[in-house]
């Protein structure tokens, strides 16, 4: 460094010279007075000395005692009273620490290497998820191709969803996203050759399950393979995109009979495909979640087919429910298609209630996201419901203070049950998505887009995600149970366990009453049933994916990796495929001979996307249905279509 240059190293921080050396008030004044001609003129007589002292004393008095009449903000700037006096004669700042040019370059290189290492870490883990998908598909293709599901232990297939080859369709868009060309070709070829024939001859199917898995899978594959300007320049193996769309329209035409056969706007639960007839469930009731969770699929089909009939019929459900009485936006889990009224008072966000709240938000996001939109009432219904959740259902466990969502089995006047289905773990992702509309929290804060309620919902989302992950981490297998009971006040827990209407819980919990009471005092934050339904493989990882995209907090990736490792360790079958578990609390666990379609369609897809770049299927442009099939925003599709037409007309 040249002589006289600014110091760069920390050792030179205390460098001092006349410019920066602090001086006292007395020295300042004497310097002003004694270093001028005043010394020669005024101080020659005692009167001059007295006047000088009076001037100095008066000035000091005014600065110490004067109260500024300026506004408070300006008074702060210009000084007033003791504070202004002190600021006027404050010590000058010292030179800040500076790094040498060599040290700066070294740190930049180190940061760059760390970022590259971090990226490679998640790319490697993403590859392992892809290999797990290939392993799952290999078992299905070898032993169950064309069946709905694989039974990996007995190495055969089974039809439990109507015989439409549900695993093939559910897995197709996952294979496209992962770039597994062999699977894309296998699945696409099977769909082109066999699915339409299956649809025309098969019998009864469930409207909800068939819509979210098969119809949703076909429409997602249509878009991702290049249909409707979906992905520019995409080159996907298998049939043309129009094949998927044509089959989707044929299937939807038959599913519409569930709507048209009902005397109200609430569809029947089942459809016989071969004769296109709708039928109610044996008890005559439809699930609230099921009738309100087909709108994303039917709306998207109307958009890409230019036929409004699908979306019109599906949206009648929300328009009807809008007029029904609710409890702070919350609704019972059953509805009667004959009368159009809710049935019973059971309110919960678990099974039969969950995706109603999910689709209120997601359909609004799909249809425009604007306050001026004809669908803004959906956003209002969603916001009212989330206020109801916070007011009526949110509680904390004791002593650990984990936030959970309880249930009201007998309506709002009943005591809250501390039971939480793991399916409720969809809610954190929905809350976060509703707060930022798919952009990052950082960007939303920067653009001043978050209301106080949005911030409340984001905080609740993060707290609930932590609870959902804890439901994995405390079990022997590292996998979550179907249901958790949270520790609350002893009397309340006893009262509400008696009220449980779930047959599995009644059998398991009551004979072990004293074990339950004993467990109240264990360190664990909650009690578990010994059953695991397969849905638990999905709800939490979806929220981990959304929370990571929105908060950019790497802990959600780490949690997702731990869950994936548990799947690999305890559910993987060497001959191909993965199983479910009957009991997640025992080692070795008892495995269930079934690989659910959504293990390929949802679980592995969400974990793969959790480890991917945020530019892959960005949440401000895509909406995922409740089976994890991504649909492009309809509003963005309209803009794209308009642009293409405009360019074509030039």
PAKOLBA-730042 format. One record per residue (C-alpha): residue number from 1; residue in one letter; chain; y, z, x. Coordinates in pm, whole numbers, padded with zeros to 5 digits. Each point is the difference from the previous one (the first is absolute). Layout:
N
   i aa ch     py     pz     px
 NUM  A  A      Y      Z      X
...
***
This chain:
650
   i aa ch     py     pz     px
   1  X  A  00000  00000  00000
   2  X  A  00348 -00085  00134
   3  X  A  00238  00276  00084
   4  X  A  00215  00101 -00293
   5  X  A -00238 -00146 -00264
   6  X  A -00108  00190 -00309
   7  X  A -00293  00238  00056
   8  X  A -00338 -00107 -00146
   9  X  A -00237  00285  00071
  10  X  A -00028  00334 -00170
  11  X  A  00089  00188  00318
  12  X  A  00352 -00144 -00026
  13  X  A  00065  00135 -00349
  14  X  A  00211  00284  00139
  15  X  A  00219 -00240  00196
  16  X  A  00358  00131 -00017
  17  X  A  00343 -00137  00071
  18  X  A  00354  00069 -00108
  19  X  A -00036 -00216 -00310
  20  X  A -00288  00200 -00141
  21  X  A  00069  00344  00150
  22  X  A  00082  00247 -00283
  23  X  A  00337  00175  00029
  24  X  A  00135  00301 -00184
  25  X  A  00289 -00006 -00244
  26  X  A  00214  00200  00243
  27  X  A -00057 -00255  00277
  28  X  A  00090 -00286 -00229
  29  X  A  00328  00152 -00106
  30  X  A  00106  00114  00346
  31  X  A -00082 -00345  00132
  32  X  A  00228 -00156 -00259
  33  X  A  00278  00247  00056
  34  X  A -00008  00071  00369
  35  X  A -00072 -00349  00135
  36  X  A  00318 -00150 -00147
  37  X  A  00368  00030  00044
  38  X  A -00007  00281 -00254
  39  X  A -00078  00232  00288
  40  X  A  00322 -00103  00174
  41  X  A  00227  00006 -00305
  42  X  A -00117  00234 -00272
  43  X  A -00162  00264  00213
  44  X  A  00310  00058  00213
  45  X  A  00127  00249 -00258
  46  X  A -00164  00276 -00195
  47  X  A  00112 -00156 -00328
  48  X  A -00191 -00318  00078
  49  X  A -00310  00197  00081
  50  X  A  00027  00190 -00327
  51  X  A  00046 -00319 -00203
  52  X  A -00299 -00161  00169
  53  X  A -00220  00299 -00077
  54  X  A  00121  00009 -00362
  55  X  A -00078 -00370 -00036
  56  X  A -00349  00045  00137
  57  X  A -00064  00303 -00219
  58  X  A  00132 -00172 -00313
  59  X  A -00213 -00306  00057
  60  X  A -00308  00212  00047
  61  X  A  00078  00200 -00316
  62  X  A  00038 -00316 -00210
  63  X  A -00326 -00147  00124
  64  X  A -00190  00323 -00062
  65  X  A  00136  00088 -00344
  66  X  A  00109 -00322 -00169
  67  X  A -00209 -00111 -00301
  68  X  A -00011 -00374 -00046
  69  X  A  00111 -00149 -00332
  70  X  A -00205 -00312  00061
  71  X  A -00320 -00068 -00194
  72  X  A -00301  00179  00143
  73  X  A -00148 -00307  00162
  74  X  A  00325 -00092  00172
  75  X  A  00075  00360  00093
  76  X  A -00327 -00001  00185
  77  X  A  00100 -00312  00184
  78  X  A  00352  00098  00086
  79  X  A -00058  00368  00064
  80  X  A  00109  00321 -00168
  81  X  A -00003  00368  00084
  82  X  A -00219  00147  00271
  83  X  A -00261 -00274 -00039
  84  X  A  00261 -00271  00065
  85  X  A  00136  00191  00299
  86  X  A -00345  00032  00149
  87  X  A -00079 -00364 -00059
  88  X  A  00324 -00106  00162
  89  X  A -00089  00186  00319
  90  X  A -00378 -00047 -00019
  91  X  A -00196 -00056  00315
  92  X  A -00047 -00364  00086
  93  X  A -00357 -00131 -00034
  94  X  A -00216 -00027  00305
  95  X  A -00148 -00328  00101
  96  X  A -00327 -00064 -00186
  97  X  A -00325 -00032  00191
  98  X  A -00070 -00357  00098
  99  X  A -00318 -00170  00113
 100  X  A  00007 -00233  00293
 101  X  A -00066 -00368 -00075
 102  X  A -00345  00030  00160
 103  X  A -00091  00298 -00217
 104  X  A  00120 -00181 -00315
 105  X  A -00214 -00306  00069
 106  X  A -00299  00223  00078
 107  X  A  00032  00180 -00334
 108  X  A  00031 -00326 -00192
 109  X  A -00313 -00136  00164
 110  X  A -00186  00322 -00078
 111  X  A  00104 -00016 -00368
 112  X  A -00109 -00362 -00020
 113  X  A -00341  00086  00146
 114  X  A -00041  00290 -00244
 115  X  A  00079 -00225 -00296
 116  X  A -00248 -00259  00119
 117  X  A -00267  00265  00051
 118  X  A  00065  00138 -00350
 119  X  A -00026 -00347 -00153
 120  X  A -00327 -00074  00182
 121  X  A -00145  00332 -00120
 122  X  A  00046 -00092 -00366
 123  X  A -00103 -00360  00052
 124  X  A -00328  00127  00144
 125  X  A -00052  00237 -00292
 126  X  A  00084 -00276 -00246
 127  X  A -00270 -00213  00161
 128  X  A -00251  00281 -00059
 129  X  A  00089  00003 -00369
 130  X  A -00055 -00374 -00007
 131  X  A -00344  00047  00158
 132  X  A -00084  00260 -00266
 133  X  A  00091 -00255 -00269
 134  X  A -00225 -00261  00162
 135  X  A -00282  00256  00015
 136  X  A  00043  00086 -00368
 137  X  A  00004 -00367 -00099
 138  X  A -00306 -00080  00213
 139  X  A -00209  00250 -00196
 140  X  A  00129 -00131 -00332
 141  X  A -00059 -00364  00094
 142  X  A -00350  00069  00130
 143  X  A -00129  00213 -00287
 144  X  A  00226 -00043 -00304
 145  X  A  00197 -00327  00009
 146  X  A  00117 -00082 -00352
 147  X  A -00065  00349 -00138
 148  X  A  00283  00231 -00090
 149  X  A -00092  00265  00256
 150  X  A -00226  00069  00296
 151  X  A -00249  00285  00007
 152  X  A -00007  00037  00380
 153  X  A -00281  00256  00026
 154  X  A -00249 -00190 -00215
 155  X  A  00138 -00333  00128
 156  X  A  00048 -00176 -00331
 157  X  A  00274 -00093 -00244
 158  X  A  00097  00135 -00341
 159  X  A  00223 -00114 -00287
 160  X  A  00209  00281 -00140
 161  X  A  00323 -00183 -00074
 162  X  A -00111 -00287 -00219
 163  X  A -00181 -00214  00255
 164  X  A  00300 -00201  00125
 165  X  A -00065  00056  00369
 166  X  A  00278  00259  00017
 167  X  A -00042  00077  00371
 168  X  A  00047 -00367  00090
 169  X  A  00332 -00026 -00184
 170  X  A  00122  00347  00094
 171  X  A -00059 -00063  00372
 172  X  A  00143 -00352  00021
 173  X  A  00368  00077  00052
 174  X  A -00089  00275  00250
 175  X  A -00185 -00264  00205
 176  X  A  00301 -00234 -00023
 177  X  A  00238  00275  00117
 178  X  A -00229  00096  00289
 179  X  A -00062 -00362  00095
 180  X  A -00379  00022 -00033
 181  X  A -00053 -00371 -00060
 182  X  A -00378  00018 -00043
 183  X  A  00030  00248 -00286
 184  X  A  00283 -00199 -00159
 185  X  A -00221 -00309  00004
 186  X  A -00306  00186 -00133
 187  X  A  00191  00170 -00283
 188  X  A  00210 -00304 -00092
 189  X  A -00303 -00229 -00011
 190  X  A -00193  00241 -00223
 191  X  A  00295  00034 -00238
 192  X  A  00042 -00377 -00026
 193  X  A -00371 -00058 -00067
 194  X  A -00100  00294 -00219
 195  X  A  00278  00212 -00148
 196  X  A  00116 -00228 -00281
 197  X  A -00358 -00038 -00122
 198  X  A -00046  00379  00008
 199  X  A  00314  00050 -00208
 200  X  A -00119 -00236 -00273
 201  X  A -00342  00161 -00046
 202  X  A  00046  00370  00073
 203  X  A  00024  00271 -00262
 204  X  A  00211  00314 -00030
 205  X  A  00250  00099  00267
 206  X  A  00274  00260  00019
 207  X  A  00350 -00148 -00042
 208  X  A  00157  00225  00262
 209  X  A -00265 -00023  00272
 210  X  A -00038 -00376 -00035
 211  X  A  00376 -00056  00002
 212  X  A  00081  00206  00309
 213  X  A -00302 -00108  00207
 214  X  A -00094 -00355 -00096
 215  X  A  00318 -00141 -00157
 216  X  A  00214  00182  00256
 217  X  A -00218 -00115  00288
 218  X  A  00012 -00363 -00110
 219  X  A  00379  00000 -00037
 220  X  A  00056  00170  00334
 221  X  A -00231 -00250  00172
 222  X  A  00190 -00282 -00170
 223  X  A  00329  00119  00145
 224  X  A -00123  00094  00346
 225  X  A -00180 -00333  00043
 226  X  A  00323 -00191 -00061
 227  X  A  00035 -00034 -00377
 228  X  A  00348 -00009 -00160
 229  X  A  00173 -00024  00339
 230  X  A -00166  00333  00072
 231  X  A -00045 -00027  00373
 232  X  A  00173 -00286  00177
 233  X  A -00220 -00200  00231
 234  X  A -00304  00217 -00066
 235  X  A -00341 -00138  00088
 236  X  A -00278  00190 -00174
 237  X  A -00368 -00091 -00005
 238  X  A -00171 -00056 -00334
 239  X  A  00105 -00178 -00319
 240  X  A  00351 -00111 -00091
 241  X  A  00226  00269 -00151
 242  X  A -00009 -00176 -00338
 243  X  A -00370  00087 -00032
 244  X  A  00082  00371 -00009
 245  X  A  00281 -00053 -00250
 246  X  A -00210 -00210 -00239
 247  X  A -00278  00260 -00006
 248  X  A  00255  00278 -00049
 249  X  A  00146 -00178 -00305
 250  X  A -00345 -00047 -00153
 251  X  A -00080  00368  00048
 252  X  A  00337  00118 -00132
 253  X  A -00032 -00215 -00312
 254  X  A -00316  00193 -00086
 255  X  A  00147  00339  00091
 256  X  A  00292 -00064 -00235
 257  X  A -00237  00058 -00291
 258  X  A  00022  00374  00069
 259  X  A  00368 -00025 -00098
 260  X  A -00025 -00248 -00287
 261  X  A -00295  00177 -00167
 262  X  A  00182  00333 -00017
 263  X  A  00207  00082 -00313
 264  X  A  00272  00151  00223
 265  X  A  00164 -00082  00331
 266  X  A -00259  00219  00176
 267  X  A -00299 -00210  00113
 268  X  A -00364  00087 -00047
 269  X  A -00180  00120  00311
 270  X  A -00277 -00263  00019
 271  X  A -00051 -00375 -00022
 272  X  A -00310 -00214 -00046
 273  X  A  00073 -00293  00228
 274  X  A -00237 -00262 -00133
 275  X  A  00153  00003 -00349
 276  X  A  00348  00127  00092
 277  X  A -00008  00300 -00234
 278  X  A  00169  00337  00041
 279  X  A -00169  00330 -00089
 280  X  A  00104  00367 -00001
 281  X  A -00179  00264  00205
 282  X  A -00279  00195 -00174
 283  X  A  00236  00288 -00084
 284  X  A  00271 -00243 -00112
 285  X  A  00252  00114  00262
 286  X  A  00155 -00179  00295
 287  X  A  00109  00163  00322
 288  X  A  00379  00014  00037
 289  X  A -00025 -00098  00364
 290  X  A -00229 -00294 -00072
 291  X  A  00207 -00165 -00273
 292  X  A  00317  00034  00209
 293  X  A -00145 -00121  00331
 294  X  A -00061 -00370 -00058
 295  X  A  00364 -00109 -00023
 296  X  A  00052 -00090  00368
 297  X  A -00294 -00240 -00020
 298  X  A  00092 -00165 -00331
 299  X  A  00369 -00028  00091
 300  X  A -00082 -00164  00330
 301  X  A -00237 -00245 -00167
 302  X  A  00273 -00098 -00247
 303  X  A  00239 -00060  00288
 304  X  A -00227 -00224  00208
 305  X  A -00154 -00184 -00297
 306  X  A  00329 -00048 -00188
 307  X  A -00168  00137 -00313
 308  X  A  00173  00307 -00142
 309  X  A -00278  00106 -00238
 310  X  A -00175  00222  00253
 311  X  A  00304  00206  00093
 312  X  A  00129  00016 -00357
 313  X  A -00321  00158 -00133
 314  X  A -00033  00245  00287
 315  X  A  00362  00118 -00015
 316  X  A -00034  00089 -00368
 317  X  A -00188  00309  00117
 318  X  A  00298  00142  00187
 319  X  A  00240 -00097 -00276
 320  X  A -00218  00190 -00246
 321  X  A -00049  00308  00220
 322  X  A  00377  00006  00051
 323  X  A  00040  00092 -00367
 324  X  A -00261  00280 -00003
 325  X  A  00086  00370  00039
 326  X  A -00052  00144  00347
 327  X  A  00024  00335  00180
 328  X  A  00284 -00048  00249
 329  X  A -00129 -00351  00062
 330  X  A -00364  00111  00037
 331  X  A -00271 -00136 -00230
 332  X  A -00355  00097 -00106
 333  X  A -00288 -00179  00170
 334  X  A -00141 -00164 -00316
 335  X  A  00149 -00238 -00255
 336  X  A -00148 -00140 -00322
 337  X  A  00021 -00380 -00032
 338  X  A -00058  00023 -00376
 339  X  A  00304  00218 -00067
 340  X  A  00201 -00063  00315
 341  X  A  00049  00376  00045
 342  X  A -00095  00230  00285
 343  X  A -00316  00201 -00050
 344  X  A -00025  00363  00111
 345  X  A  00242  00193  00221
 346  X  A -00167 -00015  00342
 347  X  A  00266 -00088  00257
 348  X  A -00100 -00072  00358
 349  X  A  00072 -00246  00279
 350  X  A -00364 -00027  00100
 351  X  A -00266 -00215 -00163
 352  X  A  00106 -00185 -00317
 353  X  A  00365  00085  00058
 354  X  A  00082 -00102  00357
 355  X  A  00083 -00369  00002
 356  X  A  00216  00017 -00315
 357  X  A  00271  00162  00213
 358  X  A -00075 -00229  00293
 359  X  A  00048 -00315 -00208
 360  X  A  00323  00120 -00164
 361  X  A  00158 -00030  00343
 362  X  A -00194 -00293  00141
 363  X  A  00051 -00230 -00299
 364  X  A  00373  00068  00020
 365  X  A -00007 -00082  00372
 366  X  A -00198 -00315 -00072
 367  X  A  00236 -00122 -00273
 368  X  A  00336  00028  00169
 369  X  A  00101  00353  00110
 370  X  A  00342 -00042 -00161
 371  X  A  00181  00228 -00244
 372  X  A  00093 -00312 -00195
 373  X  A -00363 -00103 -00031
 374  X  A -00168 -00006 -00342
 375  X  A -00263  00222  00157
 376  X  A  00232  00278  00119
 377  X  A -00138  00223 -00276
 378  X  A -00314  00029  00213
 379  X  A  00206  00151  00282
 380  X  A  00156  00244 -00245
 381  X  A -00344  00100 -00132
 382  X  A -00121  00049  00356
 383  X  A  00297  00216  00097
 384  X  A -00038  00214 -00312
 385  X  A -00371  00045  00074
 386  X  A  00062  00105  00361
 387  X  A  00250  00260 -00119
 388  X  A -00271  00126 -00234
 389  X  A -00247  00015  00288
 390  X  A  00240  00209  00209
 391  X  A  00085  00230 -00290
 392  X  A -00344  00051 -00154
 393  X  A -00277 -00087  00248
 394  X  A  00113  00074  00356
 395  X  A -00117  00332  00145
 396  X  A -00072  00159  00338
 397  X  A -00323  00162  00109
 398  X  A -00018  00354  00138
 399  X  A  00019  00108  00271
 400  X  A  00039 -00333  00184
 401  X  A  00263 -00154 -00228
 402  X  A -00160 -00342 -00035
 403  X  A  00168 -00208 -00268
 404  X  A -00237 -00131 -00269
 405  X  A  00007 -00162 -00344
 406  X  A -00170  00201 -00274
 407  X  A -00114 -00096 -00350
 408  X  A  00087  00092 -00357
 409  X  A -00338 -00032 -00177
 410  X  A  00141  00116 -00336
 411  X  A  00351 -00135  00018
 412  X  A  00331  00134  00118
 413  X  A -00044  00334 -00179
 414  X  A -00321  00079  00189
 415  X  A -00030  00174  00336
 416  X  A -00001 -00233  00298
 417  X  A -00344 -00055  00153
 418  X  A -00002  00006  00384
 419  X  A -00249 -00288  00002
 420  X  A  00098 -00319  00180
 421  X  A -00205 -00318  00009
 422  X  A  00013 -00173  00333
 423  X  A  00101 -00308 -00197
 424  X  A  00340  00169 -00035
 425  X  A  00055 -00086  00367
 426  X  A  00127 -00339 -00118
 427  X  A  00320  00180 -00101
 428  X  A  00161  00055  00345
 429  X  A -00003 -00374  00068
 430  X  A  00145 -00074 -00343
 431  X  A  00276  00260  00044
 432  X  A  00099 -00138  00340
 433  X  A -00007 -00357 -00127
 434  X  A  00215  00096 -00297
 435  X  A  00256  00172  00224
 436  X  A  00068 -00285  00246
 437  X  A -00134 -00301 -00194
 438  X  A -00212 -00094  00300
 439  X  A  00254  00008  00283
 440  X  A -00008  00267  00269
 441  X  A  00157  00339 -00061
 442  X  A  00221 -00057  00303
 443  X  A  00137 -00324 -00142
 444  X  A  00046  00148 -00346
 445  X  A  00196  00293  00148
 446  X  A  00212 -00233  00210
 447  X  A  00087 -00213 -00305
 448  X  A  00064  00312 -00213
 449  X  A -00262 -00106 -00255
 450  X  A -00171  00335 -00059
 451  X  A  00102  00229 -00283
 452  X  A -00063  00373  00004
 453  X  A -00299 -00057 -00226
 454  X  A -00137 -00263  00242
 455  X  A  00023  00252  00283
 456  X  A -00178  00260 -00214
 457  X  A -00279 -00246 -00073
 458  X  A -00033 -00092  00368
 459  X  A -00034  00367  00094
 460  X  A -00263  00052 -00270
 461  X  A -00183 -00312  00123
 462  X  A -00019  00135  00355
 463  X  A -00114  00345 -00117
 464  X  A -00271 -00145 -00224
 465  X  A -00124 -00234  00274
 466  X  A -00048  00300  00227
 467  X  A -00200  00173 -00274
 468  X  A -00213 -00309 -00058
 469  X  A -00083 -00028  00370
 470  X  A -00088  00371  00014
 471  X  A -00260 -00070 -00269
 472  X  A -00173 -00214  00263
 473  X  A  00054  00215  00305
 474  X  A -00148  00326 -00135
 475  X  A -00343 -00137 -00097
 476  X  A -00302 -00017  00228
 477  X  A -00010 -00380 -00013
 478  X  A  00373 -00061  00023
 479  X  A -00017 -00180 -00336
 480  X  A  00169  00123 -00317
 481  X  A -00170  00125 -00317
 482  X  A  00051 -00146 -00345
 483  X  A  00181  00308 -00128
 484  X  A  00177  00297  00153
 485  X  A  00092  00335 -00153
 486  X  A  00298  00158  00167
 487  X  A  00037  00371  00052
 488  X  A  00259  00146 -00229
 489  X  A  00031  00337 -00169
 490  X  A -00355  00130 -00061
 491  X  A  00035  00050 -00374
 492  X  A  00135 -00352 -00051
 493  X  A -00282 -00156  00202
 494  X  A -00270  00178 -00202
 495  X  A  00160 -00094 -00331
 496  X  A  00030 -00367  00089
 497  X  A -00345 -00049  00150
 498  X  A -00144  00103 -00336
 499  X  A  00211 -00272 -00165
 500  X  A -00125 -00284  00220
 501  X  A -00143 -00287 -00204
 502  X  A -00177 -00182  00286
 503  X  A -00379  00030 -00039
 504  X  A -00069 -00006  00373
 505  X  A  00241  00286  00060
 506  X  A -00139  00203 -00288
 507  X  A -00350 -00023  00144
 508  X  A  00106  00071  00356
 509  X  A  00273  00258 -00033
 510  X  A -00118  00241 -00269
 511  X  A -00337  00098  00157
 512  X  A  00189  00073  00323
 513  X  A  00264  00218 -00162
 514  X  A -00019  00280  00251
 515  X  A  00003 -00246  00287
 516  X  A  00321 -00140 -00144
 517  X  A  00156  00347 -00017
 518  X  A -00110  00072  00355
 519  X  A  00139 -00327  00123
 520  X  A  00339  00089 -00139
 521  X  A  00053  00211  00308
 522  X  A -00118 -00252  00259
 523  X  A  00260 -00167  00226
 524  X  A -00061 -00341 -00158
 525  X  A  00281 -00106 -00229
 526  X  A -00218 -00118 -00285
 527  X  A -00349 -00012 -00151
 528  X  A -00212 -00311 -00022
 529  X  A -00263 -00126 -00236
 530  X  A -00303 -00139  00176
 531  X  A  00044 -00350 -00135
 532  X  A  00175 -00301  00148
 533  X  A  00079 -00296 -00217
 534  X  A  00061 -00323  00191
 535  X  A  00364 -00031 -00109
 536  X  A  00099  00263  00255
 537  X  A -00048 -00260  00270
 538  X  A  00311 -00179 -00119
 539  X  A  00280  00213 -00143
 540  X  A  00096  00181  00319
 541  X  A -00013 -00299  00235
 542  X  A  00225 -00199 -00235
 543  X  A  00262  00273  00022
 544  X  A -00039  00027  00377
 545  X  A  00068 -00374  00024
 546  X  A  00311  00017 -00221
 547  X  A  00135  00319  00159
 548  X  A -00034 -00146  00349
 549  X  A  00176 -00321 -00099
 550  X  A  00288  00191 -00159
 551  X  A  00045  00302  00230
 552  X  A -00129 -00163  00322
 553  X  A -00155  00334  00093
 554  X  A -00305 -00063  00226
 555  X  A -00183  00309 -00128
 556  X  A -00112 -00200 -00305
 557  X  A -00171 -00249  00227
 558  X  A -00175  00282  00184
 559  X  A -00119  00152 -00327
 560  X  A -00130 -00340 -00113
 561  X  A -00190 -00040  00324
 562  X  A -00171  00338 -00045
 563  X  A -00109 -00098 -00351
 564  X  A -00134 -00332  00127
 565  X  A -00197  00176  00273
 566  X  A -00160  00225 -00264
 567  X  A -00107 -00305 -00202
 568  X  A -00150 -00155  00309
 569  X  A -00185  00319  00095
 570  X  A -00147  00103 -00334
 571  X  A -00017 -00302 -00231
 572  X  A -00088 -00297  00223
 573  X  A -00349 -00147 -00043
 574  X  A -00152 -00165  00305
 575  X  A -00155 -00287 -00197
 576  X  A  00337 -00088 -00152
 577  X  A  00245  00153 -00244
 578  X  A  00138  00347 -00069
 579  X  A -00103  00265 -00251
 580  X  A  00173  00257 -00215
 581  X  A -00082  00372  00036
 582  X  A -00131  00245 -00258
 583  X  A  00136  00307  00178
 584  X  A  00278 -00006  00257
 585  X  A -00039  00369  00087
 586  X  A -00350 -00014  00150
 587  X  A -00136 -00124  00330
 588  X  A -00181 -00226  00017
 589  X  A  00143 -00137 -00325
 590  X  A -00217 -00142 -00275
 591  X  A  00081 -00369 -00026
 592  X  A  00028 -00188 -00326
 593  X  A -00165 -00343 -00012
 594  X  A  00308 -00196 -00095
 595  X  A  00280 -00189  00175
 596  X  A  00293 -00030 -00237
 597  X  A  00178 -00336 -00020
 598  X  A  00331  00161  00081
 599  X  A -00120  00133  00332
 600  X  A  00053 -00358  00120
 601  X  A  00278 -00085 -00243
 602  X  A  00214  00313  00039
 603  X  A -00107  00261  00252
 604  X  A -00043 -00219  00307
 605  X  A  00291 -00223 -00102
 606  X  A  00247  00288 -00021
 607  X  A -00117  00152  00329
 608  X  A  00027 -00341  00167
 609  X  A  00354 -00047 -00134
 610  X  A  00087  00356  00102
 611  X  A -00060 -00108  00360
 612  X  A  00175 -00337 -00035
 613  X  A  00362 -00102  00048
 614  X  A  00229  00070 -00296
 615  X  A  00076 -00372 -00028
 616  X  A -00353 -00058 -00131
 617  X  A  00024  00007 -00382
 618  X  A  00335  00185  00000
 619  X  A  00042  00246 -00286
 620  X  A  00337 -00136 -00106
 621  X  A -00160 -00338 -00075
 622  X  A -00355  00084 -00111
 623  X  A -00142  00232 -00264
 624  X  A -00361  00121  00028
 625  X  A -00198  00043 -00319
 626  X  A -00212  00309 -00053
 627  X  A -00291 -00177  00172
 628  X  A  00218 -00079  00307
 629  X  A  00037 -00372 -00076
 630  X  A  00351 -00108  00111
 631  X  A  00219 -00210 -00229
 632  X  A  00327 -00153  00107
 633  X  A  00313  00109 -00187
 634  X  A  00044 -00228 -00303
 635  X  A  00375 -00010  00050
 636  X  A -00046 -00118  00359
 637  X  A -00251 -00260 -00117
 638  X  A  00255 -00134 -00246
 639  X  A  00260 -00028  00275
 640  X  A -00250 -00175  00226
 641  X  A -00092 -00241 -00279
 642  X  A  00366 -00071 -00073
 643  X  A  00071 -00063  00369
 644  X  A -00294 -00237  00032
 645  X  A  00112 -00193 -00309
 646  X  A  00358 -00012  00129
 647  X  A -00107 -00126  00341
 648  X  A -00230 -00255 -00161
 649  X  A  00288 -00135 -00206
 650  X  A  00226 -00064  00298
***
